[in-house]
Amino acid sequence: MATLKVRPPVPPPSLPDVQLPSGERFTAAQLTAAAMRNGLLTVPAGEKVLRLVPPLIVSAEQADRTVGILDASMAELMTGQQE
């Protein structure tokens, strides 16, 4: 009869968080809403923390697109286009 080896549980991958600069006048919830309008789903994880929830495998193109959407969303909020 075969003996099974018990392995310790594998922790889930950590979710990347984005800390907003303290001087910004917009919150993570506002940035989440702006990013959603621009096609990116994120989760606020505090007043100034945005959580990204990517798939396990992300291409460089997808990462670049994510950064571009976040940049455009922050620009909208900083110029007051969307709030």
DRENDO-1510 file (C-alpha; in Angstrom, 1 decimal, always signed):
<recs>
REC; n; res; u; v; w
REC; 1; MET; +0.0; +0.0; +0.0 .
REC; 2; ALA; +1.4; +3.4; -1.0 .
REC; 3; THR; +2.1; +6.0; +1.7 .
REC; 4; LEU; +0.7; +9.5; +1.1 .
REC; 5; LYS; +2.8; +12.5; +2.0 .
REC; 6; VAL; +1.0; +15.4; +3.5 .
REC; 7; ARG; +2.2; +18.7; +2.2 .
REC; 8; PRO; +1.6; +22.0; +3.9 .
REC; 9; PRO; -1.1; +24.1; +2.3 .
REC; 10; VAL; +0.1; +26.5; -0.5 .
REC; 11; PRO; -0.8; +30.1; +0.4 .
REC; 12; PRO; -2.8; +31.9; -2.3 .
REC; 13; PRO; -0.9; +34.5; -4.3 .
REC; 14; SER; -0.9; +37.9; -2.7 .
REC; 15; LEU; -3.0; +40.5; -4.4 .
REC; 16; PRO; -1.1; +43.6; -5.5 .
REC; 17; ASP; -2.1; +46.8; -3.8 .
REC; 18; VAL; -1.5; +50.3; -5.0 .
REC; 19; GLN; -1.0; +53.0; -2.3 .
REC; 20; LEU; -2.3; +56.4; -3.5 .
REC; 21; PRO; -0.1; +59.4; -2.7 .
REC; 22; SER; -1.2; +61.1; +0.5 .
REC; 23; GLY; -1.5; +64.4; -1.2 .
REC; 24; GLU; -4.2; +63.2; -3.7 .
REC; 25; ARG; -7.7; +64.6; -3.2 .
REC; 26; PHE; -9.4; +61.5; -4.5 .
REC; 27; THR; -10.1; +58.2; -2.7 .
REC; 28; ALA; -9.6; +54.6; -3.8 .
REC; 29; ALA; -13.3; +54.3; -4.2 .
REC; 30; GLN; -13.4; +57.2; -6.6 .
REC; 31; LEU; -10.4; +55.7; -8.5 .
REC; 32; THR; -12.2; +52.4; -8.6 .
REC; 33; ALA; -15.3; +54.0; -10.2 .
REC; 34; ALA; -13.2; +55.9; -12.7 .
REC; 35; ALA; -11.2; +52.8; -13.6 .
REC; 36; MET; -14.5; +50.8; -14.1 .
REC; 37; ARG; -15.7; +53.5; -16.5 .
REC; 38; ASN; -12.5; +53.0; -18.4 .
REC; 39; GLY; -12.8; +49.2; -18.5 .
REC; 40; LEU; -10.7; +48.1; -15.5 .
REC; 41; LEU; -12.1; +46.3; -12.5 .
REC; 42; THR; -10.4; +47.0; -9.2 .
REC; 43; VAL; -11.3; +46.9; -5.5 .
REC; 44; PRO; -10.9; +49.7; -2.9 .
REC; 45; ALA; -9.0; +48.3; +0.1 .
REC; 46; GLY; -9.0; +51.4; +2.3 .
REC; 47; GLU; -9.3; +55.1; +1.8 .
REC; 48; LYS; -6.1; +55.4; -0.1 .
REC; 49; VAL; -5.4; +51.8; -1.2 .
REC; 50; LEU; -6.5; +50.2; -4.4 .
REC; 51; ARG; -6.4; +46.4; -4.8 .
REC; 52; LEU; -5.8; +44.9; -8.2 .
REC; 53; VAL; -7.2; +41.4; -8.8 .
REC; 54; PRO; -5.4; +40.1; -11.9 .
REC; 55; PRO; -5.6; +36.6; -13.3 .
REC; 56; LEU; -2.7; +34.2; -12.4 .
REC; 57; ILE; -1.1; +34.7; -15.8 .
REC; 58; VAL; -0.7; +38.2; -17.1 .
REC; 59; SER; +1.0; +39.2; -20.3 .
REC; 60; ALA; +3.2; +42.3; -20.6 .
REC; 61; GLU; +0.6; +43.9; -22.9 .
REC; 62; GLN; -2.1; +43.4; -20.3 .
REC; 63; ALA; +0.0; +44.9; -17.6 .
REC; 64; ASP; +0.8; +47.9; -19.8 .
REC; 65; ARG; -2.9; +48.3; -20.6 .
REC; 66; THR; -3.7; +48.2; -16.9 .
REC; 67; VAL; -1.2; +50.8; -16.0 .
REC; 68; GLY; -2.5; +53.0; -18.9 .
REC; 69; ILE; -6.1; +52.7; -17.7 .
REC; 70; LEU; -5.0; +53.6; -14.1 .
REC; 71; ASP; -3.0; +56.6; -15.4 .
REC; 72; ALA; -5.9; +57.8; -17.5 .
REC; 73; SER; -8.4; +57.3; -14.6 .
REC; 74; MET; -6.2; +59.2; -12.2 .
REC; 75; ALA; -5.7; +62.0; -14.7 .
REC; 76; GLU; -9.6; +62.3; -15.0 .
REC; 77; LEU; -9.9; +62.6; -11.3 .
REC; 78; MET; -7.1; +65.1; -10.9 .
REC; 79; THR; -8.5; +67.4; -13.6 .
REC; 80; GLY; -12.1; +67.0; -12.2 .
REC; 81; GLN; -13.5; +65.5; -15.4 .
REC; 82; GLN; -15.3; +62.6; -13.5 .
REC; 83; GLU; -15.9; +62.4; -9.8 .
</recs>
